[in-house]
Amino acid sequence: MKNLQHPQLSSDILKLIFSNFADPIYQEELVTNPPGHWTLYNCMLVNKAWSKVAVQLLWQQPFKVTYSGPCYKVLDLLLPRAIYEKEIRERKKQSKQKQQQKSILMRYFSFSRKKKQQEQQEKPTVTNLMFNYSSFIQKLEFNRMVTVIYCWTEKKLPNDLKNSKEYIVLCIRLLFELFLNNGVQLKSLYLSSSGFFRLSTEKDKNCNVSSYLHLLLDSSSIPLLENIHKLWLKTKSNNEEASIAELHTVCKNVKFMNLDNLAENDLYSNHRITIERFVKLIGSQKQLTSLTISYCLAKKINDILKIHSSTLRRIKFISCDFLNCRKLDGLASCINLEKMEFYCCTNLNAEMLQPVFNANFKKLRLVILLFSSPDYICEEFRAWATVINETGRG
């Protein structure tokens, strides 16, 4: 009997199938520990072809903060590789000053000689790794990366160097150099000041993302950001506002944008500057198709929507104040909208919405209105939304 050969699926088909198990973190919701990851881990055990595709998907977004804490062990693979490549590049230069900090980090990263001998069979070296993991990275949550690095330094470095801002900066620079040298082109970027693993003591303040945002927007890191298609911004502090001020000059190809201006105290007095910068960021995009705006004054956002009247397909307002908007003609100009959402917004009235009622939204199929009280929404708006949802015509 002839040996039966099993049909082989191409890597493209495998990736299409396995992508259904991947982390949905940059689709709609921010999900931690998705159950699909365990399926990908199992796929890695089938054969080499399956393993390669599963690893690519798992490493698209490697920096995670799970319920049990940050997955800092990912740096056990990335940092040695970064240092190794930097050693090769700088070997010709023989720069002792630049080598000093790196050698200290290398010394404390490595195991003792005895442990190296004992674990030689278990620990992969820099040069014999099965995959170049860093080349698969496409999605970066900058705040989580800082948290992971912070926890890694706390775990690996000696007491006098633990949580040192100097070495956190060094690790970030090493990783960015590694990404650039391996041709990484980020597709998704998430910047947030919230969600850190721990900020309980004075020394833990070195984990504040606003202290490191300038590294992401440094001229040497700009090539990483030029092809960003999905962008999340969640800001709180004035330091972060200053850091993201020039983001609109770098990211111009964003298709899915989520801008969340969380205010700690006074929403309107402390964050007017942020809204101005957000408006510049929105206006600089070439093919914006989805826009989510949270916790801000909607007046200036409405004015800039005219620029994207032909490309915008979905818009969502969350806890936005439409005070002094007068007419929502900017929103009405987006005639290709397919979905429109309003959640807990204030100061919307029929006169303001009249241009929206009169607009010809040929593709609009769904309007979602969710308010904390029926008194916050005018009856004309509710009736118009009901007609759209029932007939499926704008």
KAZI-V114177 format. One record per run of one state. SS is the DSSP state (H for helix, E for strand, - for the rest). FROM is the first residue (numbers start at 1). TO is the last residue. If there is no record, write none. Layout:
SS	FROM	TO
SS	FROM	TO
This chain:
-	1	10
H	11	21
-	22	23
H	24	26
-	27	35
H	36	43
-	44	47
H	48	61
-	62	64
E	65	66
-	67	68
E	69	70
-	71	71
H	72	91
-	92	95
H	96	109
-	110	112
H	113	118
-	119	132
H	133	136
-	137	138
E	139	141
H	142	156
-	157	158
H	159	161
-	162	164
H	165	181
-	182	187
E	188	192
-	193	202
H	203	207
-	208	208
H	209	211
-	212	212
H	213	216
-	217	218
H	219	224
-	225	229
E	230	235
-	236	237
H	238	243
-	244	246
H	247	249
-	250	255
E	256	261
-	262	271
H	272	283
-	284	289
E	290	294
-	295	296
E	297	297
-	298	298
H	299	308
-	309	313
E	314	318
-	319	320
E	321	321
-	322	328
H	329	332
-	333	338
E	339	343
-	344	345
E	346	346
-	347	349
H	350	358
-	359	365
E	366	370
-	371	373
H	374	376
-	377	378
H	379	391
-	392	394
